[in-house]
Amino acid sequence: MEDHRQEDWAYLIDLDAGTFEVYKGSNSSEPPVPGERFYDGNDPGSIGLYPFKLKATYRLGDMPSSDRFISDSEGWEMDEECPKS
């Protein structure tokens, strides 16, 4: 059986929107919501994992400091509202 306990992360720069987006993959209990970039109807598939879930969005002109980014990321394992700058 495959081990799906590793965490997958995606970092996306949307030049049209002027944002830096952080996504977490390998989600077993936190599906994307309609309107999110990777929403696909929320079928966890044969391995029971949902697609990437948006965790944070930052404006390119207002990127967080390293300390703030680390502080924000400490809660990303929980199902909490993503920080927006």
C-alpha positions as CSV (number, residue, x, y, z in Angstrom):
1,M,0.0,0.0,0.0
2,E,1.2,3.5,-0.8
3,D,2.2,5.9,1.9
4,H,0.3,9.2,1.5
5,R,1.4,10.8,4.7
6,Q,3.8,13.2,3.1
7,E,2.7,16.7,2.7
8,D,2.5,18.4,-0.7
9,W,2.7,22.2,-1.0
10,A,2.2,24.4,-4.0
11,Y,3.2,28.1,-4.3
12,L,1.6,30.0,-7.1
13,I,2.2,33.5,-8.4
14,D,-0.9,34.9,-10.2
15,L,0.4,37.9,-12.1
16,D,-3.1,38.8,-13.4
17,A,-4.4,39.1,-9.8
18,G,-1.1,40.3,-8.3
19,T,-1.1,37.6,-5.6
20,F,1.1,34.9,-4.1
21,E,-1.0,31.9,-3.1
22,V,0.0,29.0,-0.8
23,Y,-1.8,25.6,-1.2
24,K,-1.6,22.4,0.8
25,G,-2.1,19.0,-1.0
26,S,-2.6,15.5,0.2
27,N,-5.7,16.6,2.1
28,S,-7.8,13.8,3.7
29,S,-10.4,16.0,5.5
30,E,-10.1,19.5,4.0
31,P,-11.5,19.8,0.5
32,P,-11.3,23.0,-1.6
33,V,-14.4,25.1,-1.6
34,P,-16.2,26.1,-4.8
35,G,-14.4,29.0,-6.4
36,E,-10.9,27.9,-5.3
37,R,-8.4,27.2,-8.1
38,F,-8.2,23.5,-7.6
39,Y,-11.9,22.8,-6.8
40,D,-13.0,19.7,-8.8
41,G,-16.3,18.8,-7.2
42,N,-14.6,17.4,-4.1
43,D,-14.3,13.7,-5.0
44,P,-11.5,12.3,-2.8
45,G,-10.8,9.7,-5.5
46,S,-9.6,6.1,-4.9
47,I,-6.9,7.1,-2.4
48,G,-9.1,9.3,-0.3
49,L,-7.3,12.6,-0.8
50,Y,-8.7,15.9,-2.0
51,P,-6.9,18.3,-4.3
52,F,-4.8,21.3,-3.1
53,K,-6.5,23.6,-0.6
54,L,-5.8,27.3,-0.5
55,K,-4.1,28.2,2.8
56,A,-3.0,31.8,2.2
57,T,-3.1,34.6,-0.3
58,Y,-0.7,37.6,-0.2
59,R,-0.6,40.7,-2.4
60,L,2.6,40.8,-4.4
61,G,3.1,44.4,-3.3
62,D,2.6,43.5,0.4
63,M,4.5,40.2,0.9
64,P,4.9,39.1,4.5
65,S,8.2,39.1,6.4
66,S,9.8,35.7,7.0
67,D,8.6,35.9,10.6
68,R,5.0,36.7,9.6
69,F,5.0,33.9,7.0
70,I,6.2,31.4,9.6
71,S,3.7,32.6,12.1
72,D,0.9,32.4,9.6
73,S,2.0,28.9,8.5
74,E,1.8,27.5,12.1
75,G,-2.0,27.2,11.8
76,W,-2.2,25.8,8.3
77,E,-2.7,22.3,9.5
78,M,-6.0,23.4,11.0
79,D,-9.1,24.2,9.0
80,E,-8.9,27.9,9.6
81,E,-9.6,30.9,7.4
82,C,-6.6,31.7,5.2
83,P,-4.8,34.9,5.9
84,K,-5.1,37.6,3.2
85,S,-3.0,40.7,3.0
